[in-house]
């Protein structure tokens, strides 16, 4: 088992690869981390040369040519904004209705974004997950079919089996309980070919803001989401912190590929689509 770490996107990414060829794994890890760095240069709002920074400086009615990764991430963010009815939104102008002033466009010879008014886009709620998904594609080119990659432990993506044989473990065990266990909450999940992302108030306090009114999230104390896409899991774990439990239930009924766990203020745990992910008590 080989472990590799790399600082990027204001966190530390870690790649864990089974197998005995540490030299080959090391070269693959370098390729993964180089891709994550490239994405950060495209997506970070703190880099004045990035696509996101340039979009944020656009004046009303202007259009900017962007890279395919920026286009894909913005398109996914817009879809999730629609599906969560504004509970997830990357436009950080707080205290307003969901933004409809920017639009990614697939042009005939590339990709563009147009703004109708000033925006303040921040991909912090989806960017790390998007980087994990892209890194998984890099590893597929290296024909690595088993591994675990996480971005600062808040979002992880696992694929294949951690052992040599499928029967040794059904997947990668990841903890979900948190510092203050809740009634009915599993201790860990067994993850394979899926991502797991978590948001909560235990470490950073009330840092999740409801984009619909600019106030701290009042829906839940913690949320864990598993999805085949790390970017979707990343975004939905934030959205489910904001949404009332009944809305999370409705969302998961419409999207059976989503596994979700939410914890209310009374430390009561509720799990949705429980059959999607195996858990340990």
N, C-alpha and C positions, 0 to 999 in steps of 0.2 A: 504494500500500500504506500503510495507516494502522495505527499502533501506539498502544495505550492501556494504562496500568498503574494498578494500584490495590492498596493494602495492606489485607489482611484475612486472618483465620484464621492469624495469625502468619507470613505469607509475603507475597509480591507476586504478584498475578495479572497476566497480560499477555494482551491480546486483539489479534490481528493480523487485519485485514480487508483483502482486496484491493478494488480499485475506486477511482474518482476522486472520489466524493462524500464528502469528509472530514467535512463538517458533519453529514450524515445518519449516517455511521458513528460520529461522536462522540456523537450523541444515543442511538444504540443501545448504545454502550459504557456510557453513564451508566445506562441501564436495567439492563444486565447487572450492573454493580457495585453498584447499589442492591439488586438481588435477592440478591447474594452477602452483602452486609451484613445483610440481613434473615434469611438462613439462619444466619449466624453468631450472631445474637441468639437464634435458636431452639436451635442445636445445641452451642454452646460450653459446656464444663463450667466455664469460668472466669467466666462471667457468672452471677451468683447468681439472675437472673430467668429464665434460659433453661429450656426444657423439660428438658434433660439435668441441669442442676443441681437442679431440683426433684425429678426422679426419684431422683437420688442421695441426697436428703434424706428420701425416703419411708421410713416404718417398715414392718415386715413386715405383709403383708395389706392394705396400702393401695393405692388406685387413683387415678391422676391423669389428667385430661383433657389431651390433647396436640394439637398442630397436625398437619395432614396430612403436612407435610414430615418431621416427627419420626417419625411413624408409618411412612412409607415407608422412611426411612433405617434405622430399627430393624428393620423387617420384612426388608429386604435383608440387613442384618448377621446376623440370625438364620438366614436361609437359607444364607448363605455359611459361617457357623459350622458348620451341619449338614453341608454339602457338603465342607468341609475337615476334618471330624472334630475340630474344636476348634483347628486350627492358626491360624485367625483367630477372635478373640474380643474384643469391645469392653468386656468387664467386666474391669477391671484389678486385681481381687483375685488376685494371682499365686499360682502354686504349688498349683493345684487342678484338678479335672476341669472340663470345659466347663460354663459356667453354664446353669442352667435355672430360675433364680429370678425371671426377669422375662419378661413376655410382652406384646407389643403386641396390642391388641384393636380390631377394628372394631365399635364400638357402633352401636346403631340410630340414634343422632342425633349421631355424631361418632367420635372416636378416643381410645383410652385405653391406659394401660399399668398393669399390676399387678405388684407385687413380693411374693415370698414371704419374702424376707430382704433384708438390706442389700446394695446394689450400688454399684459405683464405675465407672460407664460413661464411656467416653472414645471419641469418634468420630474421633480423630486419624488412624486408619488407613483411613477411608472418607469422612470428611466433605468433604475437598477435591474428591475425585472426584464425590461427590454434587452439590456446588455446580457443577461443570463441566457435568454432565448437565442440571441445572436451567437454567443460563445458556444452554445450547444451545436449550432450549425457548423462552426469551425471544427469542433471535435469530431463531428460526423465525417468531415473530409479527411481527418486523420484516422478514420476507421476505429475510433474508440467508442465502444458500445456500452461501457459501464462507467459511472462516475457520479460525483456530487459536487456541485458548485454553488456557493452562497455569496451574497453581497452583504457583509456585516451582520450575518445571522438573521436579519429581519426577513429576507427572502432567499429561499433555497430551491434548487432544481436538481432532481435526481433521476437517473435513468439506468436501466439494467439492474443487475444484481450485484451486491457488494462482494459476494464470495465467488469462488471459482465455478461452483455448480448452482444451478437454479434452486435446488432443494435446500441449500444451507440457510438462506434468508429470503423471505419473499420481497424484500426491498430494503431501503435505507431507513433506519430508525431515527426519528427526529422528535425532540421534546416539544410539547405544546402547553404544558401545565402552567408555566409562569411562576413567579415568586410566591403568589398567594393562591394556592389551589382552590378551585371552586367545586361545588357539589355537582357530580356527574361528569366532570371534565376528565378526558383521558390523559394519561401521563405522557404518551407519545403516539405518533402516527408512523406507519410503515409506508414509505413513499417509494414509488417506482413509476417512471415515465410521467411524472407530474411535478408541479411546483407547490411550495407551501410558503405563504407570506403571513406576517402577523403585525398588528398594530395594537397599541394599548397605552394606558396612562401610568403604568407602574414605574417606568424608568424616567420618562420625560414629563410626566404630569399631563395636564390638559393642553397638549401641543397640536392635536388634530382639530382643524377649524372647519366648520360647516360652510362650504362656499356659497350656500344659498342665503345666509344672513350674516356671515362674518363672525359668528360666535363659536366658542368651544363646543366640540361634539357632545351631544347629550344622549345619543342613542345607546352606547354600550361602553363598558370599561375596557374591553378587549375584544378583538376579532381575529380569527385565524381563517384563512381561505386557501383551499387547494384547487388547482386548475391545471390542465395540460400546458397552459401558457404561463410563464413566470410573470410576464408583463401584466396579464389580466389578473393574476393572483395578487400582485403588488397593488394594483389600483383598487381592486374590490375590497381588500382588507382595510383600506382607508375609507372607502365608501360605506362599508358596513359598520364602521364606528359611528357614522353620522345617522344612518337610517334606523328607524324604529324596528323592533324585532319583527313585527307583522310585515313590514316592507321587505326585510331580508327573506322572510318566508316566501313571499310572493315572487321575489326575484329568483330564488332557487327553484321554485316550481317551474318557472319559465325556462330555466337554464339547468337542466339535470346534470350537466358536466361539472357543475360547481359543488364542492364540498365546503361547508362553512361551520364554524363554531363561534358563537358570540357569548359574552359574559356580561350580565346586567349588573347594575349597582348593588343588588342584593347578593352578588357572587353566585348567581344561578346560571348554569351553563345550558345552552341549547345548541343542538347539532342538526344541520340540515343536509339531506342527501347522504346520510351516514353510510350507505352501502358503497359509496364511491372510493372510500379510503379505509384501510384496516387500521384499527386503533388498539392500543394496549391500555388496560386499566391502571 
